[in-house]
């Protein structure tokens, strides 16, 4: 035990050292007889208590962080589609480009009437616009799926929205996953599909 060895080899550095040396044997005898108590006392050392307090604080911060992240994720789910197709999420120019792309790439297999009407809108209602965009991008054109640029798919989505009498806005719908997930499909508020 290092403390005993050090106590036995103390160098005389004055009266305090001599006093400690004389009582050292008695202290070690008492500690040996109540070793369990000495270990308990050592476990309550101020530094160890400070570490326990710090660890407890870190655990509290960690749990609070997890709770905050979970709450943010849950809140984020509700905010994922902050806009709807009734908020004018595409421009007239974009829908015009989408019409041209549809006529050149889609009409060989699909009539525009297939994408108009309450049944079509109902099929996608309640979902982010990304659901429609993703199906188009991953399956169309049938002879070469995914061959158009992301913005061209967004333009075609804008054309389909215009066919269903959704309001036109001043900004274009971007061909990104984030932009498409930010818009929720719902039935038109006025006018309805043609």
N, C-alpha and C positions, 0 to 999 in steps of 0.2 A: 504494500500500500504506500503510494508515493508520499502522502502527507507524513506518515510515521518516519520514513527514511529521511525526509527533509528535516523533520523536527530533531531527529537524532544527530544530524550533521550540522546543526546551526553553528554559525560562526559567531563568536562573541563580538557584538557590535555595541555593547553598552549595557546599562542596567535593565533596559526593557527586554533585551534578548535573554539575559540570565533569568529574569522572572518567567518568561515564556517557557524556557527550557525546564525549569523546576516544576512548573505546573503541567507541562506537556504530557508527561506520563500519566498523570491523573485524568486529564481530558481524554486521552486515548482509551484508558481503561473504562471510563464511563461510556464513551461512544461504542466500544466493543460490547459492553453489556446490554446496551439498548440500541443495537445496530438498526433494528427496524425503525425505531423512532428517528434515528439520525437520517435514514433514507427518506422518511416522510418529510422531515424538516428540509432536507436538501431539495426535495421536489417542489417545495414552496419557496425556493430561492427567488428573490425579486426579479432576476433576469428571466427565469423560467415563467414566472407569472406574467411578465410583460410579453413574452412570446405567445403564451396562451391567449392573452388579450388580443394581440395582433392577429393571431390565427382566427380567433373568433370574429374579429372585425372583417378580415378578408373573406371568411365564409359568408358573413352577412352581405357584404358587397357583391359577392359572386351570386348568391341567391337573388338579390334584388335586381342584378343585371339580367339574369335569366328570366325573371318575371317581367321585366320591362321589355325584353326582346320578344317574349311570347305575346305580350299585350300589343306590341307594335305590329307583329305578324298578323295577329287576329284583326287588328284595326286596318292593316294594309289590305287584307282580303276584301273587306267592304269597300275600300277606296280604289281597288284595282281598276274598275271601270267608272271613273268619275264623270265621264260624259256619256251621252247616248247619241244614237244616230239622229235624234231629233234636235240636236244642238248645232247643226250646220257644220259638220266635220270635214267637208270636202268643198272644193271650188267648182265653178262652172267650167273653167278651162280644163281642170283635171278630169271631170266627167266626160268632156269632149275627147280628150286623149284616150280615156278608157273605152269610149265607144269605138274609136278607130282601131284600138288594139283588139277589142272583142270581135269586130267585123273581120279583121285580117287573121286572127289566130283561133277564134272560138266558134265562129258561125259555121265552119265546115261540119261541126258535130252538134252544135247547140243553137237553138232559136232563143232570142231574148225573152220570149214569152215564158220560157221555162223558169226564169228568175224573177218573175213578177207575180204579185198577188199575195193575198193573206196567208195562203198555205206555205208559200216560200218564206215569208217573214216569220210566221209562227214556228217554222222548223228551226230558225236560228235565234229566236227571241230568248232573252235572258242570258245569252252567252256573250262573251266579248267578241267583237268583230274579228278578232284573231282566229276564231274557230273557222269562219268562212274563208278567210284569207289563207289559213294553213291548208285547208282541204284543196283550195284552188292551186296553191303553190306546190303542193306535194303530188297532185294527180293530173294537173293540166299543163299544157295541152296533152291529150291522151297519148299522142305519138312521141312526145318528148317532155315528160313532166319536169317542172322546175326550170325550164329553159328560158323563161322570161326574167327580166330584171325585177328585183323586189318592188321597185316603184311602179313598174308596169302592172303588176298584180294589184297594187293599191289603186291604180287608176281604174282598173276594171271593176274593183269593188265600188269605187265612187260612181261609176256608170250604173252599176246595179242599184245602188242607193237612189240615184236620180230616177231610174225607171220606176221605183217604188214611191215616188213623190216625197222623199225625205228632203228637208230644207237644205239649201245650198248655203255655204258660209264663205268667208273671205280667205280662209287658210286651206291649204291642201292636206289631205290625209297622207301621212308619211308611210312609206313601205318598210316599216320596222316592226319587230315583234312588240316592242314597248308601246309604240303608238297604237297598234291594233288592239292590244290588251287594255288600253285606256278608254276604249269606246265600247259601250254595251249596245247590243242589238235589241230593239223593242219595236212594237207596232208604231206606225206613223201617228202623230197626234192629230193631224188634220189632213184632209184630202184623201188619205188612204191610197193604196196601190191602185194603179189603173186597171 
